[in-house]
Amino acid sequence: MTVNKYLLGIDNGGSDIKCALFDTEGTEIASSNVQVPIAAPVPGYTERDAEEVWQANAEAVREILKKAEIDPGDICAVGITAYGNGMVLTDENVRPVYPVIVSTDDRAAELCSEFKKNGTERKLFPHTRQTLWSAQPAVLLPWFQMNRPEVLKQTRWVLSLKDYLRFRLTGRLCGELTEASSTSLMDLERKEYDRTLFEILGIGGCFDKMPPVLNSTEIAGYINDQASGETGLKKGTPVAAGYFDIDANALASGILSDDELCLIAGTWSINEFLTAEAPADYDKRTNTATISYVPGLYLMEDSTPTSAGNFNWYIEKIIRKYDPHAGREDIYRMCSEAVEGKRPEDSSVIFVPYLFASATDPGAHGAFMNITASDDSASLLRAIYEGVVFSSVHHVHCLKRPPESYSAARLSGGITNSEVWSQMMADALQIPVQTVQGSQTGARGAAIGAGVAAGVFGDLREGTEKMVRRGKLYQPRREYADIYRKKYERYEAALEAVDMLAGKCR
């Protein structure tokens, strides 16, 4: 009798831990989701207890094994992905000396702005190909040196969350290339941490605190006794080095060349493509570049949490208030029917999807605009759908590559549950859009890499051919091109308006 073999993917996000088990043909066998509370002891801080995070990961794995009812020995390999940046500071025994800093942390915002103003960012850019943001180690480490030097004194290792969790699984300490390349502490051409960058930032003493870096599909270690006891995984199971989550998601979308655009529209609007070139000239910079999962290519990415989370807000705050017993599927169906029944040319309402964050001015917030007495709830719903789509279009334009230069886009995330919404994305971008099946995209990408590391797949191409499930292909309707072009122009004007209001409110 043939024994099925499996790959396990673990995805640590900013809100919860997701875990999924796949067979080697890409079928999702089981999944689990465990939330971990975030502490905000000071405004701008976002932290978690390291032990709580580890225990939540162990719980997610145990739940998977229970649901799947498989022999843990049939798991070929484990892959792991997590949000990029943030930080875990540990002592020489890899015991945390400070809570886990989440990637949404903003304590170093003022220092980040200072680095932009005083030319530090410009000095770093030819090596890093990145602009700075407040949750990067390149900004957090100087902040700790200025504000909490006693913590840095206790610190032997500066790790990402993924590095720390991998250590808990295997007992082996290492970093991983795709995520390390996002820290603004690595020279992207040489693919190694650069002491000069640390010195420019005034943290030369931190250079030796960085772990050795592995390639994503290298085996980083094997499940050890303690992890086996806590997770239920079999001792000796290989664990791959893993991926930065934006890489895992793009890989799980089947993106292996520079010909396709990757769109992820869930809580975040994540938009990315692969390229052989990343500008080294600060004055010609486009977007943040990192070393990708495909050898020889960079990953160019632009994103903010300005996507379908705004629609979930409307469901919870508005719809449920009037119909608290409605099921989610019924609500989605009702909303899609309402939007489909309202032609795009018949509604001029604009929605700015800035309820959780802004893609322009940090102080700008969400808004409905251009409402008239003839507008109804369908007009508002269509505006929300369009606002989320236009958020992706905005980011695609920020990538500084014309949409028509892509042969197609791969779309994943919550909006793929709506055919109306997915078609709207194709109509607004005017390129074919193909959905990607499956809800656990990050975990699937991590599992693909683990399959390559363990020799289940010969390379990433074979892995994606086996594991990626493509959904419906939406062709752009040319008759809507001009309609959505004009609506997008009004959307951009609305962004300028909320930015101006943010300035007035300061």
Summary of the structure (lengths in Angstrom):
residues: 506
radius of gyration: 22.6
end to end distance: 69.4
largest distance: 71.1
contacts: 1836
relative contact order: 0.13
helix: 43%
strand: 21%
